[in-house]
Amino acid sequence: MQSELLMLRTIARPDKQIILPPVIITEQAQAGGWYVEPERAQILIDGRCYPLNRGLIAISSSAEVDLDNVLAHEYRHHWQVMNGWQLDSVGWNAPGLSYKQKIIRYFSRSKSEMDALLFSLPYATEDQALEWQEWLIKEKELKGKA
């Protein structure tokens, strides 16, 4: 847990005015992780209650998670909210679409998700995020030719 907080502080260093949200590692994490906006409420995760007054970043305990990339992505959502953005994430479930088509749909239809993806790329230690970016660039080029 200390290493996640240290990494979050490193990612957030340019944004000293932003209060950092707690980071938890959980088996319940959806995808690689998720972000909960600050509010006057609590959330129950893994049998433990967490206050949401500063928001919350949850990261999957899966060994397959690119921790730095996911943490940077979810921090960017926190940064967005703290800077007045409205998160516009679209649903992930799209029956009948391939994994690649779902990735393209997910990131190309959401300004906040695309921004978080681009922000987190320098922190990616695996090729998956770069592959997603490549798919999105190729899709944009194809639409530009149409």
N, C-alpha and C positions, 0 to 999 in steps of 0.2 A: 504494500500500500504506500509506503514512503517513496518508492521509485516513481509511482504514478503521480504523486503530488509534486515531486521534483520536476518531472517532465512537464507537467501542467504549468508550473512556474516558469520554466524555460520558454515554453510556447507563448505564454502570456506576458513575457517580460516587457515588450513595447507598450503594453496596455496597463500601466501601473494603476490607473484610476478605476479599473474594473475589479470588483470583489469577486474572487474565484469561488466557484461552486464546489461542494464536496464531490469526490470521485469514489465510486464504489465498484467493486468487482463482484459480479453476480452470475449465477447460472441462468437467471431469468432474462438476461439481456437479449433483446431482439437484434438480429443481425450481429454486427460487431459491437454495437453499443447504441445508446440513445440519450437524449437530452430532455430534461424536464425544466420548463420555464419557472422562474421564481414566482411564488404565490404564498398566500397565508394558508398553508395546508401542510399535511404530512402524507407520506407515502409508505406503504408497507412492502418491503422487499426482503425475501429470504427470512421472514419472521422477525424482521427488525424495522422499527419505525424511524424514518428520516424526515427532518423538517425540510421544507422546500423554500424557505425564505431567501436563500441565495441560489436557488436552482439546484440541479443535480445532474451529474454525468454518471451513467451506468455503463460499464464495460463488461463484455462477455468474458467469462472465465475460460472459454474455449482456448486451447493451445494454438488454434489456427488463426487467432486474431493478431493483426499487425497493430500492436498496442499503441505505438507512437502515432501512426496514421489515424487510428480511430479516435484517440484522445484529441488530436489536433482538429479533426472533423467536428467532434462534439463540442469542443471549446469554441470553435468558430460560430456554432449556433448560439452559444452563450454570448459571444461578442456581438452577434447580430441583434439579439434581443436587447442587450444593454445599449446598443446604438440606435434603437427605435425601429428596427426591421420587424415586419410581420412574417413569421415563418410560414412558408407556403408549400410545405411538403405535400406531395401527392401520395396516394396509396400505393403500396408496393405490389399488392395482389392484382394481377392482370391475367386471368385464365386464358390459355391458348397462346401466350407469348413465350418465346424462348428466354433463357436467362439473359442473353445478350440484349434482346429486345426490351426486357424489363429494365435493365440498367439504363439503356438509352432513353426510354420513356421516363423513368424516375428522375434522372438528372436534367434532362432537357426541358421538362415541364415545370421545374421549380427553380426559381432564381436563388433561393436560400440554399438549396441542396447543391446546385452547381457551384456557388461561391464557396461552400464548405469543402467540396471536393477539390477545387483548385487551390484553396488555402492549405489543405492537408497534404498535397502531393510532395512537397519538399521533405515531409516527415515519413513518407512511405519507405519501408524497408523491404517490401516485397513488390513484385511486378503487377499485382492485381489492380491497384489504383491507376497505374500508368496504362494498363490495358484498357480500363474503362475510359480514360481520357482519349485514347486512340480511337475507340469505337465512336465516341461522341464527335470527335473531329471529323472522322470519315462520314458520319451520318450528316453532319452539317454541310460538308462539301457536296454530298450527293443531293441534298435538298437545294443547295445553291445552283446546281446544274439543271435542276428540274424546272 
